[in-house]
Structures are given as C-alpha cells and as structure tokens.
C-alpha cells in the first residue's frame, strides 16, 4: 500500500494513517482482506492503546 509514496503495507500502519484522517487507501489485492479486517475491528474514535 502506498500513501503519497510512503509504504504502508501493514494493517497497523493503515490504522495509524486512519487516525490521522486519511480516508482513502489503495492496496494490492493480497493485503486487502487483512487491512479491511483490521480497520473494521478498530474503533477509530477511541485513543490508541498505550496513550
């Protein structure tokens, strides 16, 4: 997955970007289901764990 040329292939990185306001992502087909599942299970309205 690339966002503005920055590699964001892991689901955790995608969650970090989503918390920063990014709402459109592009990913290769092999990663799509894993990224989608991670985003669906994450409550983006709550502060990240550890904060």
C-alpha positions as CSV (number, residue, x, y, z in Angstrom):
1,X,0.0,0.0,0.0
2,X,1.3,3.5,-0.8
3,X,0.0,6.7,0.5
4,X,1.8,9.7,-1.1
5,X,4.7,7.4,-1.9
6,X,5.1,6.1,1.7
7,X,4.9,2.4,2.2
8,X,2.0,1.5,4.5
9,X,1.6,-2.3,4.0
10,X,0.8,-3.4,7.5
11,X,-2.7,-3.1,8.9
12,X,-1.3,-1.3,12.0
13,X,0.2,1.4,9.7
14,X,-3.1,1.8,8.0
15,X,-4.8,2.3,11.3
16,X,-2.3,5.0,12.3
17,X,-3.0,6.8,9.0
18,X,-6.7,6.5,9.5
19,X,-6.4,8.0,13.0
20,X,-4.6,10.9,11.3
21,X,-7.5,11.5,9.0
22,X,-6.6,9.6,5.8
23,X,-9.8,8.0,4.5
24,X,-8.8,6.7,1.1
25,X,-6.3,3.8,0.8
26,X,-5.0,1.8,-2.1
27,X,-3.6,-1.7,-1.6
28,X,-2.6,-4.7,-3.5
29,X,-5.2,-7.5,-3.6
30,X,-3.1,-9.8,-1.4
31,X,-3.3,-7.4,1.5
32,X,-6.9,-6.1,1.1
33,X,-8.7,-8.6,3.3
34,X,-6.2,-8.3,6.2
35,X,-6.3,-4.5,6.0
36,X,-10.1,-4.4,5.8
37,X,-10.5,-6.7,8.7
38,X,-8.1,-4.6,10.9
39,X,-10.0,-1.4,10.1
40,X,-13.4,-3.0,10.8
41,X,-12.3,-4.2,14.2
42,X,-10.7,-0.9,15.2
43,X,-12.7,1.8,17.0
44,X,-11.1,4.9,15.5
45,X,-13.0,7.2,17.8
46,X,-11.1,5.9,20.9
47,X,-7.5,6.9,21.7
48,X,-4.9,4.3,20.6
49,X,-3.9,1.7,23.3
50,X,-1.0,2.9,25.4
51,X,-1.9,6.6,25.3
